[in-house]
Amino acid sequence: MGIYLNPGKSMFEEALEADIYIDKTKMIQYLNSVVKTRMKYVSVSRPRRFGKSMAADMICAYYDRNADSKDLFLQTELSRCEPVVCENRTINWDSYLGAFDVIRLVMTDFMDDNTSVRDMLKYLNDEVTEELMETFPEVKFGNRINLRIVLNKIFATTKRQFIIVIDEWDAVFRKCKNDEEGQELYLDFLRDCLKDKPYVALAYITGILPIKKYGEHSALNMFDEYSMMHPMQMAEFTGFTTSEVLELCKEYNMKYEEISSWYDGYVISGIIPKDKREEYREGTYTDHKVAIYSPLSVVKAMTTGVIKNYWNKTETYEALAEYIKRNYAGLKEAVALLMNGGRLVIDTSTYKNDMTTFTGRDDVLSLLVHLGYLGFDDEKSEVFIPNNEILDEFKTSTKVIFC
């Protein structure tokens, strides 16, 4: 087991042993359908404490050729899935189990408060290439060493492809908010390492923010984005679902109505099956809508028996207040409307997917969707405060602003 290469299954084992474990392994069934295809670039964004790192741990445990994880996954829903039938192949649940070398990168591991983006990338490059070169001593690497060249030469010699999993991928945009040159350097680094590379079987990046936009194009435009606004095939894996929470309420003797009013409210849209699209056009099909609960808050409520605001344990109220205080026309009035139970149509097209580049009220509200402070109805382009927990956050954050 390596630090970055083939990190093993221990983190996923810990998740399975937790008092509350909600099985999301069917997500791998979808990932298997895009492995080694043009759709192999997957970007998943969701708020803090919505299970991003656990999903990354699960993906590593499944694909890692050295993890020996079959017994683990035989306990999961994935092992009971029907084969996925694609145009020219049938993929069983274990077709890619232990089939690849996995590189797992957590971007915050390469950063501290004084690290420039350039220094961070050098540190990452040195650390990961050193481990790769030690693992593949039979490969002739030459004198010019960087991550892209090392991966290319490993593939050329061994024909072994990689699953590349990047957690906290957006840390650069959150920690180096005003370093636009560094941000572009980082995006170019990821593009050069990932785009159109034969050694990539799957690239999976996850964080809070969707991919940063520059003008009309992005350096990472090969990625399909699964966000809080448009989760697509990832909808049911974004948070806890209604059926999952109902089962927890039964097990922990909690009142579902109270749990729902405090932690439900995010309603996101998945895909519409081909045979249901006529019904959808007629307005009679709504099963693609998925209600999502904040996982951390539900777990805390179940294990303690106390229903309250657990959100501020992960984000201080100042973080929300910082954005509400922005002096954009109509922003404070919009927040007041939302806090009163209203809904508001916004234009999300101008938001640049970062934490600094705002052109107006709607850009700030778009960011709050990705941070989990607002729900989003993608069919109506409406934002709203999803539940009592988040409303409590708004009340705390706006005390000074509205006094």
C-alpha positions as MATLAB code, in Angstrom:
seq = 'MGIYLNPGKSMFEEALEADIYIDKTKMIQYLNSVVKTRMKYVSVSRPRRFGKSMAADMICAYYDRNADSKDLFLQTELSRCEPVVCENRTINWDSYLGAFDVIRLVMTDFMDDNTSVRDMLKYLNDEVTEELMETFPEVKFGNRINLRIVLNKIFATTKRQFIIVIDEWDAVFRKCKNDEEGQELYLDFLRDCLKDKPYVALAYITGILPIKKYGEHSALNMFDEYSMMHPMQMAEFTGFTTSEVLELCKEYNMKYEEISSWYDGYVISGIIPKDKREEYREGTYTDHKVAIYSPLSVVKAMTTGVIKNYWNKTETYEALAEYIKRNYAGLKEAVALLMNGGRLVIDTSTYKNDMTTFTGRDDVLSLLVHLGYLGFDDEKSEVFIPNNEILDEFKTSTKVIFC';
ca = [
       0.000    0.000    0.000;
       1.421    3.364   -1.029;
       0.869    6.937    0.079;
      -0.481    8.106   -3.280;
      -0.280    4.990   -5.462;
      -2.701    2.169   -4.644;
      -3.638    3.505   -1.183;
      -5.643    0.403   -0.295;
      -9.008   -0.204    1.337;
      -8.519    0.709    5.007;
     -10.437    4.013    4.833;
     -13.413    2.332    3.188;
     -13.265   -0.458    5.764;
     -13.571    2.182    8.480;
     -16.675    3.577    6.793;
     -18.262    0.126    6.643;
     -17.617   -0.354   10.362;
     -19.225    2.948   11.399;
     -22.392    2.905   13.525;
     -24.254    4.499   10.633;
     -23.230    3.485    7.141;
     -25.431    4.319    4.154;
     -24.527    2.172    1.169;
     -23.732    4.261   -1.925;
     -21.705    1.601   -3.760;
     -24.143    1.525   -6.685;
     -22.400    4.707   -7.748;
     -19.552    2.488   -8.934;
     -21.952    0.802  -11.335;
     -22.265    4.120  -13.156;
     -18.533    4.829  -13.018;
     -17.858    1.397  -14.515;
     -20.022    2.354  -17.486;
     -17.749    5.328  -18.303;
     -14.362    3.752  -17.519;
     -12.141    3.666  -20.616;
     -14.653    5.728  -22.648;
     -14.723    9.368  -23.738;
     -16.919   10.025  -20.669;
     -14.200    8.899  -18.247;
     -13.733   12.424  -16.848;
     -16.031   12.890  -13.847;
     -16.221   16.019  -11.683;
     -18.460   15.761   -8.594;
     -19.113   18.862   -6.469;
     -21.214   19.064   -3.314;
     -21.115   20.912    0.047;
     -18.959   20.058    3.038;
     -19.905   16.915    4.944;
     -21.914   15.493    2.051;
     -19.757   12.368    1.755;
     -17.238   13.434   -0.899;
     -14.185   11.893    0.753;
     -15.989    8.682    1.660;
     -16.985    8.246   -1.990;
     -13.338    8.774   -2.979;
     -12.267    6.144   -0.415;
     -14.824    3.720   -1.866;
     -13.626    4.280   -5.428;
     -10.006    3.685   -4.427;
     -10.865    0.493   -2.550;
     -12.792   -0.864   -5.527;
     -10.339   -0.227   -8.370;
      -7.018   -0.647   -6.489;
      -5.250   -3.708   -7.940;
      -3.507   -4.413   -4.625;
      -6.459   -3.871   -2.253;
      -8.026   -7.361   -2.422;
     -11.467   -5.871   -1.754;
     -13.856   -8.482   -3.123;
     -14.995   -9.671    0.307;
     -15.757   -6.064    1.281;
     -17.868   -5.356   -1.772;
     -19.715   -8.667   -1.542;
     -21.382   -7.110    1.522;
     -22.664   -4.129   -0.464;
     -25.522   -3.252   -2.797;
     -23.110   -3.097   -5.717;
     -22.695   -6.885   -5.666;
     -26.457   -7.283   -6.148;
     -26.626   -4.995   -9.193;
     -27.606   -6.359  -12.582;
     -24.888   -6.154  -15.258;
     -24.636   -2.873  -17.164;
     -25.213   -3.444  -20.856;
     -23.401   -0.903  -23.046;
     -23.265   -0.778  -26.843;
     -20.412   -3.247  -27.234;
     -19.837   -4.687  -23.768;
     -21.544   -6.074  -20.690;
     -20.103   -4.942  -17.366;
     -20.669   -7.085  -14.293;
     -20.447   -5.534  -10.837;
     -16.922   -6.858  -10.389;
     -15.638   -6.471  -13.946;
     -13.206   -3.716  -12.910;
     -12.731   -4.747   -9.282;
      -8.988   -4.520   -8.577;
      -8.300   -3.923  -12.259;
      -6.224   -0.731  -12.165;
      -3.475    1.181  -10.462;
      -5.039    3.987   -8.445;
      -3.523    7.396   -7.736;
      -5.249    9.191   -4.848;
      -4.427   12.866   -4.309;
      -5.874   15.097   -1.582;
      -4.893   18.580   -2.674;
      -4.928   20.081    0.812;
      -2.114   17.661    1.735;
       0.206   19.644   -0.533;
      -0.728   23.103    0.787;
      -0.214   25.236    3.853;
      -0.939   28.878    4.581;
       2.323   30.096    3.057;
       2.513   27.828    0.015;
       2.228   29.377   -3.430;
       0.412   27.397   -6.115;
       3.674   26.960   -8.002;
       5.391   25.533   -4.909;
       2.405   23.298   -4.207;
       2.549   21.832   -7.715;
       6.295   21.222   -7.441;
       5.841   19.441   -4.124;
       3.021   17.312   -5.554;
       5.019   16.493   -8.672;
       8.119   15.501   -6.680;
       6.241   13.358   -4.171;
       4.075   11.432   -6.615;
       6.719   10.889   -9.291;
       9.159    9.588   -6.670;
       6.666    6.964   -5.523;
       5.807    5.966   -9.087;
       9.447    5.616  -10.093;
      10.192    3.457   -7.061;
       7.215    1.216   -7.866;
       8.141    0.763  -11.523;
      11.961    0.368  -11.517;
      11.893   -1.490  -14.828;
      10.779    1.669  -16.683;
      13.436    3.913  -18.234;
      12.351    7.402  -17.225;
      15.203    9.481  -18.652;
      16.324   12.844  -17.336;
      13.207   14.935  -17.813;
      10.906   14.077  -14.913;
       7.384   15.332  -14.366;
       4.136   13.565  -13.549;
       2.785   13.502  -17.101;
       6.007   12.107  -18.579;
       6.380    9.497  -15.823;
       2.805    8.257  -16.290;
       3.227    8.173  -20.059;
       6.398    6.087  -19.806;
       4.858    3.682  -17.301;
       1.928    3.113  -19.638;
       4.181    2.738  -22.684;
       6.211    0.048  -20.903;
       3.521   -1.814  -18.930;
       0.225   -0.913  -20.701;
      -1.246   -0.451  -17.212;
      -3.844    2.310  -16.971;
      -4.612    4.440  -13.936;
      -7.691    5.502  -12.017;
      -6.875    9.033  -10.836;
      -8.897   10.283   -7.853;
      -8.437   13.889   -6.717;
     -10.149   14.968   -3.490;
     -10.424   18.634   -2.443;
      -9.614   19.406   -6.066;
     -10.822   23.007   -5.590;
      -8.607   23.779   -2.587;
      -6.533   26.167   -4.718;
      -9.613   28.289   -5.411;
     -10.650   28.315   -1.748;
      -7.232   28.883   -0.162;
      -5.670   31.069   -2.873;
      -8.790   33.055   -3.702;
      -7.029   36.033   -5.260;
      -4.171   34.252   -7.038;
      -5.676   34.088  -10.517;
      -2.309   33.382  -12.142;
      -1.770   30.447   -9.776;
      -5.277   29.154  -10.425;
      -4.687   29.125  -14.173;
      -1.342   27.398  -13.630;
      -3.100   24.719  -11.581;
      -5.821   24.151  -14.184;
      -3.195   23.869  -16.915;
      -1.311   21.309  -14.802;
      -4.436   19.166  -14.429;
      -5.246   19.482  -18.131;
      -1.737   18.471  -19.166;
      -1.794   15.442  -16.848;
      -5.304   14.230  -17.674;
      -6.699   15.347  -21.002;
      -6.531   12.803  -23.845;
      -3.952   10.702  -22.023;
      -3.938    6.967  -22.813;
      -2.868    6.117  -19.276;
      -6.137    7.489  -17.821;
      -8.896    4.902  -17.427;
     -10.951    7.207  -15.185;
     -10.344   10.651  -13.720;
     -12.578   11.450  -10.767;
     -12.265   14.848   -9.085;
     -14.373   16.033   -6.186;
     -14.730   19.217   -4.167;
     -17.176   21.933   -3.168;
     -16.925   24.041   -6.327;
     -17.606   23.081   -9.932;
     -14.814   23.622  -12.437;
     -13.546   27.189  -12.710;
     -14.622   29.073  -15.826;
     -12.400   31.436  -17.806;
     -14.327   33.210  -20.536;
     -16.309   30.761  -22.623;
     -13.902   27.859  -22.165;
     -12.252   25.909  -19.404;
      -8.900   24.172  -19.298;
     -10.819   21.129  -17.997;
     -13.648   21.130  -20.506;
     -13.325   17.354  -20.983;
     -15.006   16.776  -17.598;
     -18.692   16.042  -17.155;
     -19.849   17.989  -14.109;
     -22.209   16.547  -11.507;
     -23.084   19.413   -9.157;
     -25.763   20.501   -6.682;
     -27.417   22.269   -9.595;
     -27.145   19.423  -12.102;
     -26.180   16.129  -10.439;
     -27.497   13.962  -13.306;
     -26.586   10.282  -12.740;
     -25.104   11.150   -9.349;
     -28.366   12.506   -7.895;
     -29.178    9.649   -5.497;
     -25.557    9.553   -4.296;
     -25.379   13.276   -3.445;
     -26.717   12.905    0.113;
     -29.070   10.749    2.167;
     -32.365   10.016    0.401;
     -35.864    9.911    1.901;
     -36.001    6.113    2.013;
     -32.593    5.957    3.699;
     -33.623    8.506    6.336;
     -36.929    6.719    6.976;
     -35.015    3.523    7.749;
     -32.714    5.399   10.118;
     -35.681    6.968   11.904;
     -37.154    3.511   12.509;
     -33.849    2.151   13.774;
     -33.091    5.098   16.072;
     -36.672    5.825   17.216;
     -36.733    9.346   15.753;
     -39.757   11.196   14.357;
     -39.375   11.448   10.605;
     -41.469   14.646   10.368;
     -39.058   16.472   12.684;
     -35.967   15.136   10.940;
     -37.472   16.114    7.584;
     -38.295   19.688    8.595;
     -34.784   20.228    9.937;
     -32.590   18.473    7.379;
     -34.614   17.791    4.206;
     -35.384   20.317    1.479;
     -32.691   19.915   -1.148;
     -34.531   18.643   -4.217;
     -32.291   17.737   -7.130;
     -32.933   16.235  -10.557;
     -31.500   12.968  -11.786;
     -31.747   11.594  -15.285;
     -35.040   10.687  -16.957;
     -35.181    7.088  -18.281;
     -35.795    6.786  -22.011;
     -39.128    5.028  -21.522;
     -40.362    7.796  -19.196;
     -39.526   10.840  -21.295;
     -42.927   11.110  -22.949;
     -44.539   11.042  -19.500;
     -42.080   13.722  -18.394;
     -42.987   15.933  -21.346;
     -46.646   15.477  -20.451;
     -45.914   16.498  -16.870;
     -46.858   13.141  -15.335;
     -43.382   11.822  -14.470;
     -41.558   13.216  -11.425;
     -39.525   10.258  -10.168;
     -36.328   11.895  -11.412;
     -36.661   14.376   -8.537;
     -34.629   13.276   -5.520;
     -34.963   14.721   -2.005;
     -31.562   15.002   -0.347;
     -30.666   15.357    3.338;
     -27.412   16.651    4.830;
     -25.646   13.409    5.859;
     -23.628   14.798    8.769;
     -26.636   16.474   10.381;
     -28.814   13.373   10.072;
     -26.080   11.174   11.558;
     -25.596   13.580   14.483;
     -29.330   13.727   15.161;
     -29.658    9.935   15.038;
     -26.700    9.205   17.289;
     -27.487   11.902   19.873;
     -31.287   11.869   19.727;
     -31.207   15.683   19.602;
     -32.563   17.616   16.628;
     -30.765   20.928   16.274;
     -28.459   22.908   14.013;
     -25.293   20.891   13.423;
     -24.349   22.847   10.308;
     -22.385   25.520   12.175;
     -20.009   22.854   13.437;
     -18.592   22.706    9.917;
     -18.933   26.326    8.724;
     -18.925   29.388   10.966;
     -21.715   31.865   10.474;
     -19.184   34.487    9.415;
     -18.605   32.506    6.201;
     -22.234   32.977    5.197;
     -22.376   36.555    6.471;
     -19.320   37.444    4.367;
     -21.233   36.794    1.171;
     -24.533   38.295    2.283;
     -22.748   41.563    3.176;
     -21.545   41.989   -0.399;
     -22.873   45.291   -1.663;
     -24.728   44.057   -4.736;
     -28.038   45.563   -5.757;
     -30.935   43.528   -4.431;
     -28.853   40.969   -2.498;
     -30.038   41.842    1.004;
     -33.627   42.111   -0.205;
     -33.285   38.696   -1.871;
     -31.991   37.143    1.353;
     -34.866   38.677    3.325;
     -37.354   37.222    0.818;
     -35.775   33.785    1.048;
     -35.750   33.860    4.853;
     -39.467   34.601    4.746;
     -40.104   31.374    2.842;
     -39.960   32.851   -0.641;
     -38.332   31.503   -3.786;
     -36.322   33.524   -6.273;
     -35.465   32.998   -9.939;
     -31.757   33.547  -10.599;
     -29.448   33.537  -13.608;
     -26.612   31.065  -12.924;
     -24.864   31.512  -16.273;
     -22.507   34.330  -15.225;
     -21.134   32.630  -12.106;
     -17.457   31.710  -12.651;
     -17.374   28.819  -10.138;
     -14.977   30.489   -7.719;
     -15.279   32.416   -4.444;
     -14.230   35.879   -5.576;
     -15.441   36.685   -9.099;
     -18.938   38.087   -8.622;
     -20.703   40.372  -11.073;
     -23.920   40.729   -9.111;
     -26.505   39.279   -6.757;
     -27.136   36.085   -8.719;
     -23.460   35.058   -8.704;
     -23.401   35.186   -4.899;
     -26.637   33.197   -4.679;
     -25.214   30.644   -7.125;
     -22.184   30.148   -4.861;
     -24.501   29.635   -1.867;
     -26.173   26.779   -3.753;
     -22.834   25.002   -4.125;
     -21.961   25.675   -0.478;
     -25.270   24.080    0.562;
     -26.859   27.235    1.977;
     -29.553   27.306   -0.714;
     -31.595   24.692   -2.539;
     -32.011   24.951   -6.299;
     -34.903   23.966   -8.548;
     -33.188   23.438  -11.893;
     -36.431   23.305  -13.881;
     -37.533   26.734  -12.646;
     -34.053   28.173  -11.900;
     -35.313   29.065   -8.440;
     -33.343   29.201   -5.203;
     -34.806   28.752   -1.716;
     -33.763   28.021    1.859;
     -34.165   24.245    2.112;
     -34.849   23.559    5.791;
     -34.895   24.796    9.404;
     -31.220   24.052    9.967;
     -30.123   26.341    7.130;
     -32.735   28.953    8.080;
     -31.159   29.006   11.532;
     -27.798   29.674    9.883;
     -29.258   32.604    7.954;
     -30.853   34.036   11.100;
     -27.542   33.918   12.961;
     -25.551   35.342   10.048;
     -27.901   38.249    9.361;
     -28.371   39.543   12.918;
     -25.837   42.319   12.428;
     -26.574   42.889    8.749;
     -30.312   43.532    9.186;
     -30.265   45.237   12.571;
];
